[in-house]
């Protein structure tokens, strides 16, 4: 996919982010690069989402850059989300994909998309909580 300048800016901002960012947070970060309206952000995000360069984490209403080094080939995305610091990690293993695919095959359900979110504490925040006890 050939990216526009706005798409490159949005993708770069998401790659630099330590946590999922909403459209208005992206707008604030990109104002100095000529962005002036949330519609510019949404227009840039749409094709990035379609091509799996960016994923949406629904529960936090935020976007993250795909962590796959090449084209994302995962049918089912899974994320851990730290409820304390916002850190997120994408993971998709063959075991997760196989388990979901097998379950879907049994039920006949055809999902439009699949995103699994696990909320809790990242290793750093979990250690801080353990130390404070």
LUMGUPA-951595 format. One record per residue (C-alpha): x, y, z; residue number from 0; residue in three letters. Coordinates in nm, 3 decimals, decimal comma. Layout:
% LUMGUPA-951595
<pt><px>X</px><py>Y</py><pz>Z</pz><resi>NUM</resi><resn>ALA</resn></pt>
...
% end
This chain:
% LUMGUPA-951595
<pt><px>0,000</px><py>0,000</py><pz>0,000</pz><resi>0</resi><resn>UNK</resn></pt>
<pt><px>0,129</px><py>0,342</py><pz>-0,089</pz><resi>1</resi><resn>UNK</resn></pt>
<pt><px>0,072</px><py>0,581</py><pz>0,201</pz><resi>2</resi><resn>UNK</resn></pt>
<pt><px>-0,028</px><py>0,946</py><pz>0,178</pz><resi>3</resi><resn>UNK</resn></pt>
<pt><px>0,162</px><py>1,202</py><pz>0,384</pz><resi>4</resi><resn>UNK</resn></pt>
<pt><px>-0,122</px><py>1,217</py><pz>0,641</pz><resi>5</resi><resn>UNK</resn></pt>
<pt><px>-0,128</px><py>0,837</py><pz>0,669</pz><resi>6</resi><resn>UNK</resn></pt>
<pt><px>0,248</px><py>0,830</py><pz>0,721</pz><resi>7</resi><resn>UNK</resn></pt>
<pt><px>0,219</px><py>1,093</py><pz>0,996</pz><resi>8</resi><resn>UNK</resn></pt>
<pt><px>-0,061</px><py>0,909</py><pz>1,177</pz><resi>9</resi><resn>UNK</resn></pt>
<pt><px>0,116</px><py>0,573</py><pz>1,151</pz><resi>10</resi><resn>UNK</resn></pt>
<pt><px>0,443</px><py>0,722</py><pz>1,278</pz><resi>11</resi><resn>UNK</resn></pt>
<pt><px>0,264</px><py>0,884</py><pz>1,574</pz><resi>12</resi><resn>UNK</resn></pt>
<pt><px>0,103</px><py>0,551</py><pz>1,666</pz><resi>13</resi><resn>UNK</resn></pt>
<pt><px>0,436</px><py>0,370</py><pz>1,638</pz><resi>14</resi><resn>UNK</resn></pt>
<pt><px>0,592</px><py>0,620</py><pz>1,881</pz><resi>15</resi><resn>UNK</resn></pt>
<pt><px>0,304</px><py>0,599</py><pz>2,128</pz><resi>16</resi><resn>UNK</resn></pt>
<pt><px>0,340</px><py>0,393</py><pz>2,442</pz><resi>17</resi><resn>UNK</resn></pt>
<pt><px>-0,036</px><py>0,337</py><pz>2,466</pz><resi>18</resi><resn>UNK</resn></pt>
<pt><px>-0,343</px><py>0,336</py><pz>2,240</pz><resi>19</resi><resn>UNK</resn></pt>
<pt><px>-0,436</px><py>0,683</py><pz>2,117</pz><resi>20</resi><resn>UNK</resn></pt>
<pt><px>-0,776</px><py>0,821</py><pz>2,028</pz><resi>21</resi><resn>UNK</resn></pt>
<pt><px>-0,834</px><py>1,037</py><pz>1,722</pz><resi>22</resi><resn>UNK</resn></pt>
<pt><px>-0,835</px><py>1,361</py><pz>1,923</pz><resi>23</resi><resn>UNK</resn></pt>
<pt><px>-0,510</px><py>1,268</py><pz>2,099</pz><resi>24</resi><resn>UNK</resn></pt>
<pt><px>-0,358</px><py>1,203</py><pz>1,757</pz><resi>25</resi><resn>UNK</resn></pt>
<pt><px>-0,486</px><py>1,540</py><pz>1,639</pz><resi>26</resi><resn>UNK</resn></pt>
<pt><px>-0,316</px><py>1,718</py><pz>1,930</pz><resi>27</resi><resn>UNK</resn></pt>
<pt><px>0,012</px><py>1,538</py><pz>1,861</pz><resi>28</resi><resn>UNK</resn></pt>
<pt><px>-0,002</px><py>1,617</py><pz>1,489</pz><resi>29</resi><resn>UNK</resn></pt>
<pt><px>-0,118</px><py>1,982</py><pz>1,491</pz><resi>30</resi><resn>UNK</resn></pt>
<pt><px>0,239</px><py>2,097</py><pz>1,435</pz><resi>31</resi><resn>UNK</resn></pt>
<pt><px>0,244</px><py>1,889</py><pz>1,116</pz><resi>32</resi><resn>UNK</resn></pt>
<pt><px>-0,056</px><py>2,067</py><pz>0,967</pz><resi>33</resi><resn>UNK</resn></pt>
<pt><px>-0,345</px><py>1,865</py><pz>1,105</pz><resi>34</resi><resn>UNK</resn></pt>
<pt><px>-0,634</px><py>2,088</py><pz>1,207</pz><resi>35</resi><resn>UNK</resn></pt>
<pt><px>-0,942</px><py>1,864</py><pz>1,227</pz><resi>36</resi><resn>UNK</resn></pt>
<pt><px>-1,032</px><py>1,519</py><pz>1,353</pz><resi>37</resi><resn>UNK</resn></pt>
<pt><px>-1,172</px><py>1,436</py><pz>1,009</pz><resi>38</resi><resn>UNK</resn></pt>
<pt><px>-0,814</px><py>1,440</py><pz>0,876</pz><resi>39</resi><resn>UNK</resn></pt>
<pt><px>-0,720</px><py>1,181</py><pz>1,137</pz><resi>40</resi><resn>UNK</resn></pt>
<pt><px>-1,021</px><py>0,960</py><pz>1,061</pz><resi>41</resi><resn>UNK</resn></pt>
<pt><px>-0,956</px><py>0,979</py><pz>0,685</pz><resi>42</resi><resn>UNK</resn></pt>
<pt><px>-0,596</px><py>0,871</py><pz>0,742</pz><resi>43</resi><resn>UNK</resn></pt>
<pt><px>-0,695</px><py>0,594</py><pz>0,983</pz><resi>44</resi><resn>UNK</resn></pt>
<pt><px>-0,957</px><py>0,433</py><pz>0,758</pz><resi>45</resi><resn>UNK</resn></pt>
<pt><px>-0,719</px><py>0,286</py><pz>0,495</pz><resi>46</resi><resn>UNK</resn></pt>
<pt><px>-0,460</px><py>0,206</py><pz>0,763</pz><resi>47</resi><resn>UNK</resn></pt>
<pt><px>-0,725</px><py>-0,002</py><pz>0,941</pz><resi>48</resi><resn>UNK</resn></pt>
<pt><px>-0,839</px><py>-0,164</py><pz>0,616</pz><resi>49</resi><resn>UNK</resn></pt>
<pt><px>-0,484</px><py>-0,277</py><pz>0,541</pz><resi>50</resi><resn>UNK</resn></pt>
<pt><px>-0,418</px><py>-0,391</py><pz>0,900</pz><resi>51</resi><resn>UNK</resn></pt>
<pt><px>-0,137</px><py>-0,143</py><pz>0,954</pz><resi>52</resi><resn>UNK</resn></pt>
<pt><px>-0,335</px><py>-0,011</py><pz>1,251</pz><resi>53</resi><resn>UNK</resn></pt>
<pt><px>-0,574</px><py>-0,185</py><pz>1,491</pz><resi>54</resi><resn>UNK</resn></pt>
<pt><px>-0,851</px><py>-0,042</py><pz>1,707</pz><resi>55</resi><resn>UNK</resn></pt>
<pt><px>-0,874</px><py>-0,142</py><pz>2,071</pz><resi>56</resi><resn>UNK</resn></pt>
<pt><px>-1,245</px><py>-0,094</py><pz>2,127</pz><resi>57</resi><resn>UNK</resn></pt>
<pt><px>-1,254</px><py>-0,088</py><pz>2,507</pz><resi>58</resi><resn>UNK</resn></pt>
<pt><px>-1,022</px><py>0,213</py><pz>2,527</pz><resi>59</resi><resn>UNK</resn></pt>
<pt><px>-1,147</px><py>0,371</py><pz>2,202</pz><resi>60</resi><resn>UNK</resn></pt>
<pt><px>-0,789</px><py>0,391</py><pz>2,081</pz><resi>61</resi><resn>UNK</resn></pt>
<pt><px>-0,570</px><py>0,295</py><pz>1,790</pz><resi>62</resi><resn>UNK</resn></pt>
<pt><px>-0,235</px><py>0,117</py><pz>1,784</pz><resi>63</resi><resn>UNK</resn></pt>
<pt><px>0,013</px><py>0,043</py><pz>1,509</pz><resi>64</resi><resn>UNK</resn></pt>
<pt><px>0,030</px><py>-0,323</py><pz>1,414</pz><resi>65</resi><resn>UNK</resn></pt>
<pt><px>0,332</px><py>-0,487</py><pz>1,574</pz><resi>66</resi><resn>UNK</resn></pt>
<pt><px>0,386</px><py>-0,734</py><pz>1,288</pz><resi>67</resi><resn>UNK</resn></pt>
<pt><px>0,712</px><py>-0,659</py><pz>1,106</pz><resi>68</resi><resn>UNK</resn></pt>
<pt><px>0,556</px><py>-0,726</py><pz>0,765</pz><resi>69</resi><resn>UNK</resn></pt>
<pt><px>0,198</px><py>-0,739</py><pz>0,649</pz><resi>70</resi><resn>UNK</resn></pt>
<pt><px>-0,036</px><py>-0,852</py><pz>0,924</pz><resi>71</resi><resn>UNK</resn></pt>
<pt><px>-0,166</px><py>-1,195</py><pz>0,833</pz><resi>72</resi><resn>UNK</resn></pt>
<pt><px>-0,359</px><py>-1,268</py><pz>1,152</pz><resi>73</resi><resn>UNK</resn></pt>
<pt><px>-0,729</px><py>-1,331</py><pz>1,120</pz><resi>74</resi><resn>UNK</resn></pt>
<pt><px>-0,772</px><py>-1,285</py><pz>1,495</pz><resi>75</resi><resn>UNK</resn></pt>
<pt><px>-0,599</px><py>-1,006</py><pz>1,687</pz><resi>76</resi><resn>UNK</resn></pt>
<pt><px>-0,533</px><py>-1,024</py><pz>2,060</pz><resi>77</resi><resn>UNK</resn></pt>
<pt><px>-0,404</px><py>-0,753</py><pz>2,292</pz><resi>78</resi><resn>UNK</resn></pt>
<pt><px>-0,305</px><py>-0,717</py><pz>2,652</pz><resi>79</resi><resn>UNK</resn></pt>
<pt><px>-0,390</px><py>-0,374</py><pz>2,794</pz><resi>80</resi><resn>UNK</resn></pt>
<pt><px>-0,248</px><py>-0,248</py><pz>3,122</pz><resi>81</resi><resn>UNK</resn></pt>
<pt><px>-0,520</px><py>-0,071</py><pz>3,317</pz><resi>82</resi><resn>UNK</resn></pt>
<pt><px>-0,263</px><py>0,127</py><pz>3,512</pz><resi>83</resi><resn>UNK</resn></pt>
<pt><px>-0,019</px><py>0,271</py><pz>3,257</pz><resi>84</resi><resn>UNK</resn></pt>
<pt><px>-0,200</px><py>0,197</py><pz>2,928</pz><resi>85</resi><resn>UNK</resn></pt>
<pt><px>0,077</px><py>-0,018</py><pz>2,786</pz><resi>86</resi><resn>UNK</resn></pt>
<pt><px>-0,047</px><py>-0,257</py><pz>2,521</pz><resi>87</resi><resn>UNK</resn></pt>
<pt><px>0,103</px><py>-0,560</py><pz>2,355</pz><resi>88</resi><resn>UNK</resn></pt>
<pt><px>-0,027</px><py>-0,736</py><pz>2,049</pz><resi>89</resi><resn>UNK</resn></pt>
<pt><px>0,000</px><py>-1,110</py><pz>2,034</pz><resi>90</resi><resn>UNK</resn></pt>
<pt><px>-0,129</px><py>-1,362</py><pz>1,788</pz><resi>91</resi><resn>UNK</resn></pt>
<pt><px>-0,004</px><py>-1,715</py><pz>1,806</pz><resi>92</resi><resn>UNK</resn></pt>
<pt><px>-0,094</px><py>-2,012</py><pz>1,592</pz><resi>93</resi><resn>UNK</resn></pt>
<pt><px>-0,248</px><py>-2,175</py><pz>1,900</pz><resi>94</resi><resn>UNK</resn></pt>
<pt><px>-0,482</px><py>-1,879</py><pz>1,955</pz><resi>95</resi><resn>UNK</resn></pt>
<pt><px>-0,571</px><py>-1,868</py><pz>1,585</pz><resi>96</resi><resn>UNK</resn></pt>
<pt><px>-0,633</px><py>-2,245</py><pz>1,573</pz><resi>97</resi><resn>UNK</resn></pt>
<pt><px>-0,848</px><py>-2,242</py><pz>1,886</pz><resi>98</resi><resn>UNK</resn></pt>
<pt><px>-1,068</px><py>-1,957</py><pz>1,763</pz><resi>99</resi><resn>UNK</resn></pt>
<pt><px>-1,094</px><py>-2,100</py><pz>1,411</pz><resi>100</resi><resn>UNK</resn></pt>
<pt><px>-1,194</px><py>-2,442</py><pz>1,547</pz><resi>101</resi><resn>UNK</resn></pt>
<pt><px>-1,460</px><py>-2,288</py><pz>1,770</pz><resi>102</resi><resn>UNK</resn></pt>
<pt><px>-1,597</px><py>-2,081</py><pz>1,485</pz><resi>103</resi><resn>UNK</resn></pt>
<pt><px>-1,604</px><py>-2,383</py><pz>1,258</pz><resi>104</resi><resn>UNK</resn></pt>
<pt><px>-1,812</px><py>-2,576</py><pz>1,515</pz><resi>105</resi><resn>UNK</resn></pt>
<pt><px>-2,067</px><py>-2,297</py><pz>1,551</pz><resi>106</resi><resn>UNK</resn></pt>
<pt><px>-2,073</px><py>-2,184</py><pz>1,189</pz><resi>107</resi><resn>UNK</resn></pt>
<pt><px>-2,038</px><py>-1,823</py><pz>1,301</pz><resi>108</resi><resn>UNK</resn></pt>
<pt><px>-1,866</px><py>-1,595</py><pz>1,049</pz><resi>109</resi><resn>UNK</resn></pt>
<pt><px>-1,715</px><py>-1,296</py><pz>1,229</pz><resi>110</resi><resn>UNK</resn></pt>
<pt><px>-1,654</px><py>-0,971</py><pz>1,045</pz><resi>111</resi><resn>UNK</resn></pt>
<pt><px>-1,357</px><py>-0,912</py><pz>1,273</pz><resi>112</resi><resn>UNK</resn></pt>
<pt><px>-1,201</px><py>-1,057</py><pz>1,586</pz><resi>113</resi><resn>UNK</resn></pt>
<pt><px>-1,017</px><py>-0,863</py><pz>1,851</pz><resi>114</resi><resn>UNK</resn></pt>
<pt><px>-0,952</px><py>-1,014</py><pz>2,191</pz><resi>115</resi><resn>UNK</resn></pt>
<pt><px>-0,860</px><py>-0,778</py><pz>2,474</pz><resi>116</resi><resn>UNK</resn></pt>
<pt><px>-0,710</px><py>-0,892</py><pz>2,803</pz><resi>117</resi><resn>UNK</resn></pt>
<pt><px>-0,706</px><py>-0,619</py><pz>3,068</pz><resi>118</resi><resn>UNK</resn></pt>
<pt><px>-0,490</px><py>-0,625</py><pz>3,378</pz><resi>119</resi><resn>UNK</resn></pt>
<pt><px>-0,142</px><py>-0,520</py><pz>3,485</pz><resi>120</resi><resn>UNK</resn></pt>
<pt><px>0,171</px><py>-0,518</py><pz>3,272</pz><resi>121</resi><resn>UNK</resn></pt>
<pt><px>0,484</px><py>-0,671</py><pz>3,430</pz><resi>122</resi><resn>UNK</resn></pt>
<pt><px>0,616</px><py>-0,331</py><pz>3,546</pz><resi>123</resi><resn>UNK</resn></pt>
<pt><px>0,290</px><py>-0,226</py><pz>3,710</pz><resi>124</resi><resn>UNK</resn></pt>
<pt><px>0,240</px><py>-0,572</py><pz>3,864</pz><resi>125</resi><resn>UNK</resn></pt>
<pt><px>0,587</px><py>-0,548</py><pz>4,023</pz><resi>126</resi><resn>UNK</resn></pt>
<pt><px>0,507</px><py>-0,202</py><pz>4,162</pz><resi>127</resi><resn>UNK</resn></pt>
<pt><px>0,188</px><py>-0,336</py><pz>4,321</pz><resi>128</resi><resn>UNK</resn></pt>
<pt><px>0,372</px><py>-0,635</py><pz>4,467</pz><resi>129</resi><resn>UNK</resn></pt>
<pt><px>0,642</px><py>-0,410</py><pz>4,615</pz><resi>130</resi><resn>UNK</resn></pt>
<pt><px>0,387</px><py>-0,179</py><pz>4,776</pz><resi>131</resi><resn>UNK</resn></pt>
<pt><px>0,220</px><py>-0,463</py><pz>4,969</pz><resi>132</resi><resn>UNK</resn></pt>
% end
